[in-house]
């Protein structure tokens, strides 16, 4: 009986150790076997080479349905949303959104790592920002896409994600469980959880034309497969501004193209006013 009890204890300890994130160094932790997260006490000046605190990026988007019709969306008083024609010139039509890099972190008690806080401003007049997170360090840069209103469809697509070394031909994988709450009759509904299996590859490095000028970008081709089908993302990553262009092919064969439109850096006054 004592031997059986000891054996069970050993099995439980080994199982627990297997489920825990792997500590890679004093600064990094391997969260899920794929993504490297930052340990909370890591020096701030080492992890924000691209997504600087306080910066604000504006993006435009273009949605094209499976039949080739371009549409936007409007937000109703109940905060539900509906598609609208691209020709609609009403003020409540959503044609762009902002990404703000916050000074606060998205903290987690177990495991001990954090995500840099970000918010997506989708509604007019900065109403009800949606707060989520990104991870940036010397191993990888990964962030949540906007996932409210129409952009909920992007939960089923590959997330913006690039892994060092930044070299053409570099490949990596990732898995994520996605619950049925992300479903919508306008694209796909399901019950329970499905597992997206992602594949990423850096396929090119080229200069693209954007609203803020010509930018040199790494091109990442990615694909997500599950029992629901296949989605795709071609992302363009610039080392100064981050992901500046995202071309999605959605679960229902519609597409969303997201492009950088503007960039603002927080201005910090290092001089104290004289009185």
Phi and psi in degrees as GROMACS dihedral restraints (atoms count N, CA, C in turn):
[ dihedral_restraints ]
;  ai    aj    ak    al  type     phi  dphi    fc
    3     4     5     6     1   -62.8    20    10
    4     5     6     7     1   -39.1    20    10
    6     7     8     9     1   -65.6    20    10
    7     8     9    10     1   -39.1    20    10
    9    10    11    12     1   -64.6    20    10
   10    11    12    13     1   -42.7    20    10
   12    13    14    15     1   -62.8    20    10
   13    14    15    16     1   -43.6    20    10
   15    16    17    18     1   -62.5    20    10
   16    17    18    19     1   -40.3    20    10
   18    19    20    21     1   -63.1    20    10
   19    20    21    22     1   -42.2    20    10
   21    22    23    24     1   -63.5    20    10
   22    23    24    25     1   -40.4    20    10
   24    25    26    27     1   -62.3    20    10
   25    26    27    28     1   -44.0    20    10
   27    28    29    30     1   -62.5    20    10
   28    29    30    31     1   -42.3    20    10
   30    31    32    33     1   -62.7    20    10
   31    32    33    34     1   -43.1    20    10
   33    34    35    36     1   -65.3    20    10
   34    35    36    37     1   -40.6    20    10
   36    37    38    39     1   -63.2    20    10
   37    38    39    40     1   -43.9    20    10
   39    40    41    42     1   -65.2    20    10
   40    41    42    43     1   -39.9    20    10
   42    43    44    45     1   -64.9    20    10
   43    44    45    46     1   -41.4    20    10
   45    46    47    48     1   -63.8    20    10
   46    47    48    49     1   -42.0    20    10
   48    49    50    51     1   -64.5    20    10
   49    50    51    52     1   -35.9    20    10
   51    52    53    54     1   -66.7    20    10
   52    53    54    55     1   -34.6    20    10
   54    55    56    57     1   -80.0    20    10
   55    56    57    58     1   -17.9    20    10
   57    58    59    60     1   -77.5    20    10
   58    59    60    61     1   146.2    20    10
   60    61    62    63     1   -59.8    20    10
   61    62    63    64     1   147.4    20    10
   63    64    65    66     1   -90.1    20    10
   64    65    66    67     1   125.0    20    10
   66    67    68    69     1   -79.1    20    10
   67    68    69    70     1   113.6    20    10
   69    70    71    72     1   -84.6    20    10
   70    71    72    73     1   -33.8    20    10
   72    73    74    75     1  -163.4    20    10
   73    74    75    76     1  -170.8    20    10
   75    76    77    78     1   -69.5    20    10
   76    77    78    79     1   -16.4    20    10
   78    79    80    81     1  -111.1    20    10
   79    80    81    82     1   -21.9    20    10
   81    82    83    84     1  -126.5    20    10
   82    83    84    85     1   152.7    20    10
   84    85    86    87     1  -139.0    20    10
   85    86    87    88     1   132.6    20    10
   87    88    89    90     1   -84.3    20    10
   88    89    90    91     1   107.1    20    10
   90    91    92    93     1   -72.6    20    10
   91    92    93    94     1   -53.0    20    10
   93    94    95    96     1  -129.9    20    10
   94    95    96    97     1    20.5    20    10
   96    97    98    99     1    90.3    20    10
   97    98    99   100     1    -6.5    20    10
   99   100   101   102     1  -130.4    20    10
  100   101   102   103     1   -52.5    20    10
  102   103   104   105     1   -97.3    20    10
  103   104   105   106     1   133.1    20    10
  105   106   107   108     1   -90.5    20    10
  106   107   108   109     1   124.1    20    10
  108   109   110   111     1  -102.8    20    10
  109   110   111   112     1   163.9    20    10
  111   112   113   114     1   -92.2    20    10
  112   113   114   115     1   133.7    20    10
  114   115   116   117     1   -73.3    20    10
  115   116   117   118     1   144.1    20    10
  117   118   119   120     1   -58.0    20    10
  118   119   120   121     1   -35.7    20    10
  120   121   122   123     1   -85.0    20    10
  121   122   123   124     1    10.4    20    10
  123   124   125   126     1   -68.7    20    10
  124   125   126   127     1   141.1    20    10
  126   127   128   129     1   -58.7    20    10
  127   128   129   130     1   129.5    20    10
  129   130   131   132     1   -60.5    20    10
  130   131   132   133     1   -34.5    20    10
  132   133   134   135     1   -74.2    20    10
  133   134   135   136     1    -3.3    20    10
  135   136   137   138     1   -98.1    20    10
  136   137   138   139     1    -7.4    20    10
  138   139   140   141     1  -122.2    20    10
  139   140   141   142     1     6.0    20    10
  141   142   143   144     1  -127.2    20    10
  142   143   144   145     1    53.4    20    10
  144   145   146   147     1   -74.0    20    10
  145   146   147   148     1   -30.0    20    10
  147   148   149   150     1  -109.0    20    10
  148   149   150   151     1   -62.7    20    10
  150   151   152   153     1   -89.2    20    10
  151   152   153   154     1    88.2    20    10
  153   154   155   156     1   -76.2    20    10
  154   155   156   157     1   142.4    20    10
  156   157   158   159     1   -56.3    20    10
  157   158   159   160     1   135.3    20    10
  159   160   161   162     1    85.5    20    10
  160   161   162   163     1    -7.9    20    10
  162   163   164   165     1   -76.7    20    10
  163   164   165   166     1   157.3    20    10
  165   166   167   168     1  -135.8    20    10
  166   167   168   169     1   127.1    20    10
  168   169   170   171     1  -118.4    20    10
  169   170   171   172     1   130.1    20    10
  171   172   173   174     1  -102.1    20    10
  172   173   174   175     1   135.8    20    10
  174   175   176   177     1  -123.6    20    10
  175   176   177   178     1   143.8    20    10
  177   178   179   180     1   -98.8    20    10
  178   179   180   181     1   164.1    20    10
  180   181   182   183     1  -143.4    20    10
  181   182   183   184     1   157.7    20    10
  183   184   185   186     1  -136.5    20    10
  184   185   186   187     1   118.7    20    10
  186   187   188   189     1  -102.9    20    10
  187   188   189   190     1   132.0    20    10
  189   190   191   192     1  -126.6    20    10
  190   191   192   193     1   123.1    20    10
  192   193   194   195     1   -74.8    20    10
  193   194   195   196     1   176.1    20    10
  195   196   197   198     1   -63.2    20    10
  196   197   198   199     1   -18.0    20    10
  198   199   200   201     1   -96.2    20    10
  199   200   201   202     1     4.6    20    10
  201   202   203   204     1    89.0    20    10
  202   203   204   205     1    10.6    20    10
  204   205   206   207     1   -92.1    20    10
  205   206   207   208     1   127.4    20    10
  207   208   209   210     1   -82.6    20    10
  208   209   210   211     1   134.7    20    10
  210   211   212   213     1  -140.9    20    10
  211   212   213   214     1   160.8    20    10
  213   214   215   216     1  -119.2    20    10
  214   215   216   217     1  -166.4    20    10
  216   217   218   219     1  -140.4    20    10
  217   218   219   220     1   158.2    20    10
  219   220   221   222     1  -121.0    20    10
  220   221   222   223     1   149.2    20    10
  222   223   224   225     1  -102.8    20    10
  223   224   225   226     1   126.0    20    10
  225   226   227   228     1   -84.2    20    10
  226   227   228   229     1   170.1    20    10
  228   229   230   231     1   -59.9    20    10
  229   230   231   232     1   -29.8    20    10
  231   232   233   234     1   -81.8    20    10
  232   233   234   235     1     1.7    20    10
  234   235   236   237     1    68.7    20    10
  235   236   237   238     1    16.5    20    10
  237   238   239   240     1   -81.3    20    10
  238   239   240   241     1   175.9    20    10
  240   241   242   243     1  -142.1    20    10
  241   242   243   244     1   157.5    20    10
  243   244   245   246     1  -141.4    20    10
  244   245   246   247     1   150.9    20    10
  246   247   248   249     1   -67.5    20    10
  247   248   249   250     1   153.1    20    10
  249   250   251   252     1  -144.7    20    10
  250   251   252   253     1   156.2    20    10
  252   253   254   255     1   -63.3    20    10
  253   254   255   256     1   148.4    20    10
  255   256   257   258     1   -63.4    20    10
  256   257   258   259     1   -21.1    20    10
  258   259   260   261     1   -81.6    20    10
  259   260   261   262     1    -7.2    20    10
  261   262   263   264     1   -68.5    20    10
  262   263   264   265     1   122.1    20    10
  264   265   266   267     1  -102.8    20    10
  265   266   267   268     1    13.3    20    10
  267   268   269   270     1   -65.2    20    10
  268   269   270   271     1   153.4    20    10
  270   271   272   273     1   -66.1    20    10
  271   272   273   274     1   -25.1    20    10
  273   274   275   276     1   -86.6    20    10
  274   275   276   277     1     5.3    20    10
  276   277   278   279     1   -77.4    20    10
  277   278   279   280     1   129.2    20    10
  279   280   281   282     1   -89.6    20    10
  280   281   282   283     1   115.3    20    10
  282   283   284   285     1  -116.5    20    10
  283   284   285   286     1   -12.6    20    10
  285   286   287   288     1  -155.0    20    10
  286   287   288   289     1   176.7    20    10
  288   289   290   291     1  -156.1    20    10
  289   290   291   292     1   166.8    20    10
  291   292   293   294     1  -117.9    20    10
  292   293   294   295     1   148.1    20    10
  294   295   296   297     1  -116.5    20    10
  295   296   297   298     1   119.7    20    10
  297   298   299   300     1  -109.9    20    10
  298   299   300   301     1   135.5    20    10
  300   301   302   303     1   -94.5    20    10
  301   302   303   304     1   117.3    20    10
  303   304   305   306     1   -85.9    20    10
  304   305   306   307     1   163.8    20    10
  306   307   308   309     1   -84.0    20    10
  307   308   309   310     1   -18.2    20    10
  309   310   311   312     1   -89.4    20    10
  310   311   312   313     1   157.0    20    10
  312   313   314   315     1  -103.9    20    10
  313   314   315   316     1   156.5    20    10
  315   316   317   318     1   -92.4    20    10
  316   317   318   319     1   100.0    20    10
  318   319   320   321     1   -91.6    20    10
  319   320   321   322     1   147.1    20    10
  321   322   323   324     1  -130.9    20    10
  322   323   324   325     1   135.6    20    10
  324   325   326   327     1   -77.4    20    10
  325   326   327   328     1   -35.1    20    10
  327   328   329   330     1  -146.2    20    10
  328   329   330   331     1   111.3    20    10
  330   331   332   333     1   -78.5    20    10
  331   332   333   334     1   168.1    20    10
  333   334   335   336     1   -83.3    20    10
  334   335   336   337     1    83.5    20    10
  336   337   338   339     1  -149.6    20    10
  337   338   339   340     1   170.2    20    10
  339   340   341   342     1  -141.9    20    10
  340   341   342   343     1   160.6    20    10
  342   343   344   345     1  -108.6    20    10
  343   344   345   346     1   145.4    20    10
  345   346   347   348     1   -68.5    20    10
  346   347   348   349     1   129.1    20    10
  348   349   350   351     1   -68.9    20    10
  349   350   351   352     1   133.5    20    10
  351   352   353   354     1  -133.8    20    10
  352   353   354   355     1   156.4    20    10
  354   355   356   357     1  -133.8    20    10
  355   356   357   358     1   141.7    20    10
  357   358   359   360     1  -104.0    20    10
  358   359   360   361     1   123.0    20    10
  360   361   362   363     1  -100.9    20    10
  361   362   363   364     1   107.1    20    10
  363   364   365   366     1  -107.4    20    10
  364   365   366   367     1   -38.5    20    10
  366   367   368   369     1   -79.0    20    10
  367   368   369   370     1   158.0    20    10
  369   370   371   372     1   -65.0    20    10
  370   371   372   373     1   153.1    20    10
  372   373   374   375     1    60.9    20    10
  373   374   375   376     1    29.1    20    10
  375   376   377   378     1    57.1    20    10
  376   377   378   379     1    35.0    20    10
  378   379   380   381     1   -77.8    20    10
  379   380   381   382     1   135.8    20    10
  381   382   383   384     1    45.8    20    10
  382   383   384   385     1    68.2    20    10
  384   385   386   387     1   -65.5    20    10
  385   386   387   388     1   149.6    20    10
  387   388   389   390     1  -103.0    20    10
  388   389   390   391     1   116.0    20    10
  390   391   392   393     1   -97.5    20    10
  391   392   393   394     1   131.2    20    10
  393   394   395   396     1  -148.0    20    10
  394   395   396   397     1  -150.0    20    10
  396   397   398   399     1  -149.0    20    10
  397   398   399   400     1   167.3    20    10
  399   400   401   402     1  -136.8    20    10
  400   401   402   403     1   162.4    20    10
  402   403   404   405     1  -124.0    20    10
  403   404   405   406     1   129.7    20    10
  405   406   407   408     1  -139.6    20    10
  406   407   408   409     1   126.5    20    10
  408   409   410   411     1  -160.6    20    10
  409   410   411   412     1  -170.3    20    10
  411   412   413   414     1   -75.9    20    10
  412   413   414   415     1    -2.5    20    10
  414   415   416   417     1  -102.3    20    10
  415   416   417   418     1   -38.7    20    10
  417   418   419   420     1  -162.8    20    10
  418   419   420   421     1   160.6    20    10
  420   421   422   423     1  -127.5    20    10
  421   422   423   424     1   125.0    20    10
  423   424   425   426     1  -143.4    20    10
  424   425   426   427     1   137.0    20    10
  426   427   428   429     1  -147.2    20    10
  427   428   429   430     1   154.3    20    10
  429   430   431   432     1   -71.0    20    10
  430   431   432   433     1   138.7    20    10
  432   433   434   435     1   -78.8    20    10
  433   434   435   436     1   172.1    20    10
  435   436   437   438     1   -63.0    20    10
  436   437   438   439     1   139.2    20    10
  438   439   440   441     1  -140.9    20    10
  439   440   441   442     1    40.2    20    10
  441   442   443   444     1  -124.1    20    10
  442   443   444   445     1   154.4    20    10
  444   445   446   447     1    56.7    20    10
  445   446   447   448     1  -133.2    20    10
  447   448   449   450     1   -56.1    20    10
  448   449   450   451     1   -35.3    20    10
  450   451   452   453     1   -69.5    20    10
  451   452   453   454     1    -4.6    20    10
  453   454   455   456     1   -58.9    20    10
  454   455   456   457     1   -27.9    20    10
  456   457   458   459     1   -60.3    20    10
  457   458   459   460     1   -24.6    20    10
  459   460   461   462     1   -72.4    20    10
  460   461   462   463     1   -12.4    20    10
  462   463   464   465     1   -59.3    20    10
  463   464   465   466     1   -28.0    20    10
  465   466   467   468     1   -88.3    20    10
  466   467   468   469     1    -4.9    20    10
  468   469   470   471     1   -96.0    20    10
  469   470   471   472     1   164.1    20    10
  471   472   473   474     1   -56.8    20    10
  472   473   474   475     1   139.7    20    10
  474   475   476   477     1   -80.1    20    10
  475   476   477   478     1   153.0    20    10
  477   478   479   480     1   -59.0    20    10
  478   479   480   481     1   125.0    20    10
  480   481   482   483     1  -162.8    20    10
  481   482   483   484     1   125.7    20    10
  483   484   485   486     1  -135.6    20    10
  484   485   486   487     1   141.1    20    10
  486   487   488   489     1  -123.4    20    10
  487   488   489   490     1   138.8    20    10
  489   490   491   492     1   -72.5    20    10
  490   491   492   493     1   150.7    20    10
  492   493   494   495     1   -78.0    20    10
  493   494   495   496     1   147.3    20    10
  495   496   497   498     1   -78.8    20    10
  496   497   498   499     1    87.2    20    10
  498   499   500   501     1  -138.4    20    10
  499   500   501   502     1   139.5    20    10
  501   502   503   504     1   -60.8    20    10
  502   503   504   505     1   131.3    20    10
  504   505   506   507     1   101.2    20    10
  505   506   507   508     1   -15.1    20    10
  507   508   509   510     1   -67.4    20    10
  508   509   510   511     1   131.7    20    10
  510   511   512   513     1  -125.1    20    10
  511   512   513   514     1   154.6    20    10
  513   514   515   516     1  -159.2    20    10
  514   515   516   517     1   167.4    20    10
  516   517   518   519     1  -126.7    20    10
  517   518   519   520     1   172.6    20    10
  519   520   521   522     1  -167.2    20    10
  520   521   522   523     1   150.4    20    10
  522   523   524   525     1  -125.9    20    10
  523   524   525   526     1   148.9    20    10
  525   526   527   528     1  -152.8    20    10
  526   527   528   529     1   133.3    20    10
  528   529   530   531     1   -84.7    20    10
  529   530   531   532     1   137.0    20    10
  531   532   533   534     1  -128.2    20    10
  532   533   534   535     1   125.7    20    10
  534   535   536   537     1   -82.9    20    10
  535   536   537   538     1   160.5    20    10
  537   538   539   540     1   -64.7    20    10
  538   539   540   541     1   -14.4    20    10
  540   541   542   543     1   -64.8    20    10
  541   542   543   544     1   -15.1    20    10
  543   544   545   546     1   -86.2    20    10
  544   545   546   547     1    -3.0    20    10
  546   547   548   549     1   -74.7    20    10
  547   548   549   550     1   159.5    20    10
  549   550   551   552     1  -157.2    20    10
  550   551   552   553     1   135.5    20    10
  552   553   554   555     1   -61.7    20    10
  553   554   555   556     1   -17.8    20    10
  555   556   557   558     1   -76.8    20    10
  556   557   558   559     1   -11.7    20    10
  558   559   560   561     1  -138.6    20    10
  559   560   561   562     1   -51.8    20    10
  561   562   563   564     1  -168.4    20    10
  562   563   564   565     1   138.6    20    10
  564   565   566   567     1  -123.6    20    10
  565   566   567   568     1   148.6    20    10
  567   568   569   570     1  -156.9    20    10
  568   569   570   571     1   167.2    20    10
  570   571   572   573     1  -115.8    20    10
  571   572   573   574     1   151.1    20    10
  573   574   575   576     1    72.7    20    10
  574   575   576   577     1  -160.8    20    10
  576   577   578   579     1  -103.9    20    10
  577   578   579   580     1   144.2    20    10
  579   580   581   582     1  -119.2    20    10
  580   581   582   583     1   159.8    20    10
  582   583   584   585     1  -113.6    20    10
  583   584   585   586     1   120.0    20    10
  585   586   587   588     1   -86.1    20    10
  586   587   588   589     1   130.5    20    10
  588   589   590   591     1  -112.1    20    10
  589   590   591   592     1   119.0    20    10
  591   592   593   594     1  -105.6    20    10
  592   593   594   595     1   147.3    20    10
  594   595   596   597     1  -130.5    20    10
  595   596   597   598     1   133.3    20    10
  597   598   599   600     1  -125.0    20    10
  598   599   600   601     1   148.1    20    10
  600   601   602   603     1  -152.6    20    10
  601   602   603   604     1   131.6    20    10
  603   604   605   606     1   -79.5    20    10
  604   605   606   607     1   116.5    20    10
  606   607   608   609     1  -108.8    20    10
  607   608   609   610     1   -14.7    20    10
  609   610   611   612     1  -164.3    20    10
  610   611   612   613     1   165.0    20    10
  612   613   614   615     1  -137.6    20    10
  613   614   615   616     1   117.2    20    10
  615   616   617   618     1  -151.5    20    10
  616   617   618   619     1   164.0    20    10
  618   619   620   621     1   -93.7    20    10
  619   620   621   622     1   127.8    20    10
  621   622   623   624     1  -117.8    20    10
  622   623   624   625     1   155.1    20    10
  624   625   626   627     1   -88.1    20    10
  625   626   627   628     1   129.3    20    10
  627   628   629   630     1  -132.2    20    10
  628   629   630   631     1   173.4    20    10
  630   631   632   633     1   -66.1    20    10
  631   632   633   634     1   -18.1    20    10
  633   634   635   636     1  -108.4    20    10
  634   635   636   637     1    13.4    20    10
  636   637   638   639     1   118.6    20    10
  637   638   639   640     1   179.2    20    10
  639   640   641   642     1   -75.6    20    10
  640   641   642   643     1   128.6    20    10
  642   643   644   645     1  -127.9    20    10
  643   644   645   646     1   133.5    20    10
  645   646   647   648     1   -81.2    20    10
  646   647   648   649     1   127.1    20    10
  648   649   650   651     1  -133.5    20    10
  649   650   651   652     1   147.0    20    10
  651   652   653   654     1   -85.1    20    10
  652   653   654   655     1   136.4    20    10
  654   655   656   657     1  -102.1    20    10
  655   656   657   658     1   122.7    20    10
  657   658   659   660     1  -114.2    20    10
  658   659   660   661     1   118.2    20    10
  660   661   662   663     1   -94.6    20    10
  661   662   663   664     1   130.2    20    10
  663   664   665   666     1  -140.3    20    10
  664   665   666   667     1   156.6    20    10
  666   667   668   669     1  -144.3    20    10
  667   668   669   670     1   143.1    20    10
  669   670   671   672     1  -124.1    20    10
  670   671   672   673     1   131.3    20    10
  672   673   674   675     1  -124.1    20    10
  673   674   675   676     1   138.4    20    10
  675   676   677   678     1  -151.2    20    10
  676   677   678   679     1  -177.7    20    10
  678   679   680   681     1   -65.2    20    10
  679   680   681   682     1   -16.1    20    10
  681   682   683   684     1   -81.4    20    10
  682   683   684   685     1   -23.4    20    10
  684   685   686   687     1   138.9    20    10
  685   686   687   688     1  -155.6    20    10
  687   688   689   690     1  -124.8    20    10
  688   689   690   691     1   137.4    20    10
  690   691   692   693     1  -124.9    20    10
  691   692   693   694     1   162.8    20    10
  693   694   695   696     1  -139.8    20    10
  694   695   696   697     1   156.5    20    10
  696   697   698   699     1  -145.4    20    10
  697   698   699   700     1   126.4    20    10
  699   700   701   702     1  -106.1    20    10
  700   701   702   703     1   116.2    20    10
  702   703   704   705     1  -115.1    20    10
  703   704   705   706     1   150.6    20    10
  705   706   707   708     1  -121.8    20    10
  706   707   708   709     1   115.3    20    10
  708   709   710   711     1  -110.9    20    10
  709   710   711   712     1   124.3    20    10
  711   712   713   714     1  -109.3    20    10
  712   713   714   715     1   134.4    20    10
  714   715   716   717     1   -68.4    20    10
  715   716   717   718     1   -18.4    20    10
  717   718   719   720     1   -90.9    20    10
  718   719   720   721     1   -41.2    20    10
  720   721   722   723     1  -109.8    20    10
  721   722   723   724     1    -4.9    20    10
  723   724   725   726     1    85.2    20    10
  724   725   726   727     1  -145.9    20    10
  726   727   728   729     1   -78.4    20    10
  727   728   729   730     1   110.3    20    10
  729   730   731   732     1  -103.0    20    10
  730   731   732   733     1   -13.5    20    10
  732   733   734   735     1  -150.2    20    10
  733   734   735   736     1   132.2    20    10
  735   736   737   738     1  -134.1    20    10
  736   737   738   739     1   117.1    20    10
  738   739   740   741     1  -110.2    20    10
  739   740   741   742     1   107.9    20    10
  741   742   743   744     1  -101.3    20    10
  742   743   744   745     1   140.0    20    10
  744   745   746   747     1  -112.4    20    10
  745   746   747   748     1   116.1    20    10
  747   748   749   750     1   -86.5    20    10
  748   749   750   751     1   175.4    20    10
  750   751   752   753     1   -64.6    20    10
  751   752   753   754     1   -23.6    20    10
  753   754   755   756     1  -103.7    20    10
  754   755   756   757     1    15.2    20    10
  756   757   758   759     1    73.6    20    10
  757   758   759   760     1     6.0    20    10
  759   760   761   762     1   -74.6    20    10
  760   761   762   763     1   169.7    20    10
  762   763   764   765     1  -132.8    20    10
  763   764   765   766     1   151.7    20    10
  765   766   767   768     1  -131.8    20    10
  766   767   768   769     1   125.6    20    10
  768   769   770   771     1  -111.1    20    10
  769   770   771   772     1   121.4    20    10
  771   772   773   774     1  -113.9    20    10
  772   773   774   775     1   128.8    20    10
  774   775   776   777     1  -131.8    20    10
  775   776   777   778     1   141.4    20    10
  777   778   779   780     1   -63.5    20    10
  778   779   780   781     1   138.0    20    10
  780   781   782   783     1  -120.3    20    10
  781   782   783   784     1   -30.5    20    10
  783   784   785   786     1  -164.3    20    10
  784   785   786   787     1   161.1    20    10
  786   787   788   789     1  -144.2    20    10
  787   788   789   790     1   133.2    20    10
  789   790   791   792     1  -129.4    20    10
  790   791   792   793     1   131.3    20    10
  792   793   794   795     1  -103.1    20    10
  793   794   795   796     1   138.4    20    10
  795   796   797   798     1   -64.3    20    10
  796   797   798   799     1   131.5    20    10
  798   799   800   801     1   -96.4    20    10
  799   800   801   802     1   120.6    20    10
  801   802   803   804     1  -107.5    20    10
  802   803   804   805     1   123.5    20    10
  804   805   806   807     1   -87.5    20    10
  805   806   807   808     1   109.1    20    10
  807   808   809   810     1   -86.7    20    10
  808   809   810   811     1    -4.6    20    10
  810   811   812   813     1  -100.8    20    10
  811   812   813   814     1   130.7    20    10
  813   814   815   816     1   -79.8    20    10
  814   815   816   817     1   136.7    20    10
  816   817   818   819     1   -66.5    20    10
  817   818   819   820     1   147.1    20    10
  819   820   821   822     1   -96.4    20    10
  820   821   822   823     1   139.4    20    10
